[in-house]
């Protein structure tokens, strides 16, 4: 007496779809390289005009805050409890108001964001310093963690010490450096795909 199994055979669709995705990326390596170059050029332009880059960064933050505020307000109307409704609604209105201020008073907004960034870097440097100490106590390599902590702490101190003048260029420099790093990453991915395709 034979027993017939109705269980489905293992499918290789996952591997096939992954392979198809890689083939599609191989075919578009040129576009990925071009995207990386565009990002890097944008980063260089941002570093060449850090004040305008700072304003652009504040505009991006403003858009994100308005989107977050609208989401909070929509969520508020889906909450049945009056206390939670008021809290969500208040948070949403504050987010939207802060986003609008970023558009109408970008330099004042940049000053506030830069000060918060400097304080955050100082706190991050201190925390990394404690982390480096604990890693050292555990007998593990700690040098790079300590160097990272020192650089982060010094960067935060410099930003805060030169505030509010640092608010005119700090965010622009960060934006420019970030664009260059993102662009170089896309460029590396595109060139690696080109080698695979060859």
Secondary structure, DSSP 4 states (H G I P E B T S, - for coil): ------PPPP--HHHHHHHHHHHHHHHTHHHHHHHHHHHHHHHHHHHHSHHHHHHHHHHHHHHHHHHHHHHHHHHHTT--SHHHHHHHHHHHHHHHHHHHHHHHSHHHHHHHHHHHHHHHHHHHHHHHHHHHHHHHHTTS--HHHHHHHHHHHHHHHHHHHTTTGGGGTHHHHHHHHHHHHHHHHHHHHHHHHHHHH-
